[in-house]
Amino acid sequence: MSKILHRTIHANLPLAVGGRGIEMFDADGKAYIDASGGAAVSCIGHGHPEVLAALHAQLDKLAYAHTGFFTTDIAERLADRLVADSPDGIDYVYLVSGGSEAMEAALKMARQYFVEKGEGRRRHIIARHQSYHGNTLGALAAGGNEWRRAQFRPLLVETHHVAPCYAYRGRLPAESEHQYGQRVANQLEAKILELGPHEVIAFVAETVVGATAGAVPPVNGYFKKIREICDRYGVLLILDEVMCGTGRTGTMHAFEQEGIVPDIMAIAKGLGGGYQPIGAVMLGRHIYDAFASGSGFFQHGHTYMGHSMAAAAGLAVQDIIREHRLLDNVREMGELLNRRLHERFDNHHHVGDIRGRGLFRAIEIVADRSDKSPFDPACKLNVAVKREAMARGLMVYPMGGTIDGVRGDHVLLAPPFIVNAGQVDTIVERLGDALDASIATRA
Ligand code: PLP
């Protein structure tokens, strides 16, 4: 009997004993294609010799130095690399141990920025429904996924939520995508005016929505409008790229495809590719300067922030992505994956939408394509899809998201950036079989 409190107590989980490239192996010798990168984490695959060598070398030198006493060469090099690979306006890095920690730090940084500037009356955070920003209480409060929040609501600070940019369900028939994007973005302005423009700290959003709704990209022009509104009222824009960032959509940061730059952003999963737990907040010079010319101190910190082993993993993974030109493969294989998904599911009665960017793709499962109604949540289709996929040696990330207040289902795919064309074909083939088997079993 396991002594671990697992996420799902009654799940009978296979025992993972190894991983190589895009495959993982269990104790029975069964291989699984890691088509979800775990949860969009594994970006260069498993067991990469160059990362292992970098980790060994770092361990030989120094495993850990507390950031209250020292900076380290490895953390400085990682920060330099991340800034060098980012557009102008992203100038500094704050290293933490994961996505929730990064989002907590981002929210507190935004609040302290205004305190430093003498605008301590700013106290509201605005985010979006159907978003996920982490499971710690601050990040959970910002998130808009009611399923995750419901039982903890009494512990959450008040935040405000506006509509997501989710064209499949939100766009009106008479609207163009652009008009739809402008309409939902305008909800942010209305909310800022309602709360009082001088009382709002920040607007928080995932650039491409991940776990809650399944690889939902914004429509063209949406984030430009959001940036404009934030600027008009001096509200900070915080982008959560914990899942969609560090190359997953085909550019280093997903926001680069939107023609905007956030004030503060969070990255994590693909930063260390799963080799070590690591996340980061990245910020503009104006944020840094407010701290530098004010208290000189960001009132935050965690024991393991800037950990040398984590920084070594992050730097090695980012070096590999750059040196092996893996973002080219993300774009090329991403297009192929999109084509294959369309070939397999365009005429499928229960696939309502196929969407995403780069190697961050999803299908949305519906009971009826004509009215987009989801399956009854009681049949737990997402659980069945995961089980059927695992039985076929395929790891995918199915979730029951909250859609229009109803639990719906989608399946997220986020294979490592090294995936090849043959593997893309196998992923889609196995996914199709797993989906059909799940629906048949349910019926
Ligand atoms: N933000 C987003 C968009 C995420 O997808 C996640 C995790 O799935 C988090 C934050 C939280 O990251 P972590 O699980 O590393 O704490």
Residues whose N, C-alpha, C, O or C-beta is under 5 A from the ligand:
A	BS01	PLP	G98 G99 S100 E101 Y132 H133 G134 E206 G210 A211 D240 V242 M243 A268
